[in-house]
């Protein structure tokens, strides 16, 4: 029996991905990839003054940034070299508050990895393991625009 094909079509390691983060929104928010597995990506992010709403809890929009970051990175790494990935739609359900001072963990897994579209689901958990947010990103896989 043959081995199943790997999800990843481009080299992907936490160090290589994290090296691209400084100076970008994910880097400024402290998003850090912690694992690249055969099943998806894992990351963590602190919840500090950069991430909270006035009530002192994680801002829902920041959860969406975390989810879209992981989904876009995963879609890129699972697409053929030379192809680019752009987000088409992202949604999120916020299920529990996360207070300032915690570190959230996120796990991103594929729901669909096709030739022209991909769908990735991210679960964001609080420090106690409770599910705080579930989010889904739909991405288009396409040829990069011609330089002309």
C-alpha positions in Angstrom: 0.0 0.0 0.0 1.4 3.5 -0.9 1.8 6.3 1.6 -0.9 9.1 1.4 0.3 12.3 -0.4 1.5 15.0 1.9 -0.7 18.0 2.5 2.3 20.3 2.0 3.5 21.1 -1.5 6.0 23.6 -0.5 8.6 23.4 2.3 7.1 24.6 5.6 8.7 24.8 9.0 7.8 27.0 11.9 11.2 28.8 11.8 10.9 29.5 8.0 7.3 30.8 8.4 8.0 32.9 11.5 11.1 34.4 9.8 8.6 36.0 7.3 6.4 37.6 10.0 8.4 40.7 11.3 7.1 43.9 9.9 3.7 42.4 8.9 0.4 42.4 10.7 0.9 38.8 12.1 4.4 39.8 13.4 3.1 43.0 15.0 0.4 41.0 16.8 2.9 38.4 18.0 1.4 35.5 16.1 3.9 32.6 16.2 3.7 29.3 14.3 4.5 26.5 16.8 4.1 23.4 14.6 3.6 22.3 11.1 2.0 18.8 11.1 0.7 16.5 8.5 -2.8 17.6 9.6 -2.3 21.4 9.6 -0.7 24.4 11.4 -0.5 25.3 15.1 0.2 28.7 16.5 0.0 30.9 19.6 -0.6 34.5 20.3 -0.4 36.5 23.5 -3.4 38.6 24.5 -2.1 42.0 25.5 -2.9 45.7 24.9 -2.5 45.2 21.2 -5.3 42.6 21.1 -8.1 43.8 23.4 -11.2 45.8 23.1 -12.2 48.4 25.7 -13.7 45.7 28.0 -10.3 44.2 28.4 -11.0 41.0 26.4 -9.7 39.7 23.1 -11.1 41.7 20.2 -13.1 39.5 17.8 -11.4 41.1 14.8 -8.0 40.0 16.1 -9.3 36.4 16.3 -10.2 36.8 12.7 -6.7 38.0 11.8 -5.2 35.0 13.6 -7.5 32.6 11.7 -7.0 34.3 8.3 -3.2 34.3 8.9 -3.1 30.6 9.6 -5.5 29.7 6.8 -3.6 31.8 4.2 -0.3 30.3 5.3 -1.6 26.8 5.1 -3.3 27.4 1.8 -0.1 28.8 0.4 2.1 25.9 1.7 -0.4 23.4 0.2 -0.6 25.0 -3.2 1.8 24.3 -6.1 4.9 26.5 -6.3 4.3 29.5 -8.5 0.6 29.8 -7.5 -0.7 32.5 -5.2 -3.5 32.4 -2.6 -6.0 35.1 -1.8 -8.8 35.0 0.7 -12.4 35.0 -0.7 -14.4 34.8 2.6 -13.7 34.5 6.3 -16.2 34.0 9.1 -15.9 33.5 12.8 -18.1 32.5 15.7 -16.9 33.8 19.0 -17.8 31.3 21.8 -16.0 32.4 24.9 -14.1 35.6 26.1 -10.4 35.6 26.5 -9.1 38.0 29.1 -5.9 40.1 28.7 -2.9 38.3 29.9 -3.6 34.9 28.4 -1.9 33.2 25.5 -4.3 31.7 23.0 -3.5 28.6 20.9 -4.8 28.0 17.4 -5.1 24.9 15.2 -5.8 25.2 11.5 -7.0 22.2 9.5 -8.2 21.8 5.9 -11.8 21.1 5.1 -11.2 21.2 1.4 -7.9 21.4 -0.6 -8.8 21.7 -4.3 -7.0 22.9 -7.4 -8.7 26.4 -7.4 -10.2 26.8 -3.9 -9.4 25.7 -0.4 -11.3 25.9 2.9 -9.5 26.0 6.2 -11.0 25.9 9.7 -9.2 27.4 12.7 -10.0 26.7 16.3 -8.7 29.2 18.8 -8.5 28.1 22.5 -8.0 29.9 25.7 -5.3 29.0 28.2 -7.7 26.6 30.0 -8.4 24.8 26.7 -11.9 26.1 26.2 -12.9 26.9 22.6 -13.0 30.7 22.3 -13.5 31.0 18.5 -14.0 28.8 15.5 -13.4 30.4 12.1 -13.3 29.3 8.5 -11.4 30.8 5.5 -12.2 30.2 1.9 -9.2 30.9 -0.4 -8.7 31.0 -4.1 -5.6 29.5 -5.6 -4.6 31.3 -8.8 -1.8 32.4 -11.1 -0.1 35.5 -10.0 -0.9 38.7 -12.0 1.3 39.2 -15.0 3.9 41.9 -14.6 3.4 44.2 -17.5 
